[in-house]
């Protein structure tokens, strides 16, 4: 990928998701539900550690700060942010330049939708493996106690 796009895809997709989330909360439909007592679910940014060792270790924590969101991260990332992280702003409710950034990836020959499908498949497989590992651990401990 072109150097100017390095470490920008996850942030652009997250910004797009936050824009869509804010649009939903601003919609007439949601406003009616809220007036009847409904509460919004917070948008989750999950496991936002930096995978690229050449990128700042607080890259995603700093970039994805936004009201009404939850950001989960490994302890190492949390400690790094506590040590030297800085939030200079929050995600723009209108999405900022996320569409232009995503278009630049497409122009560079990277299919964002194909990549998303691949990552969803890999993520689901990872969760299944974790679940199977948990069940195996429970079975092993049950046998040891039984």
Secondary structure, DSSP 8 states (H G I E B T S, - for coil): --GGGTT-HHHHHHHHHHHHHHHHHHSHHHHHHHHTT-----EEE-------TTS-TTHHHHHT--TTEEE---HHHHHHHHHH--------TT-TTHHHHHHHHHHTT--HHHHHHHHHHHHHHHHHHHHHHHHHHHHHHHHHH-
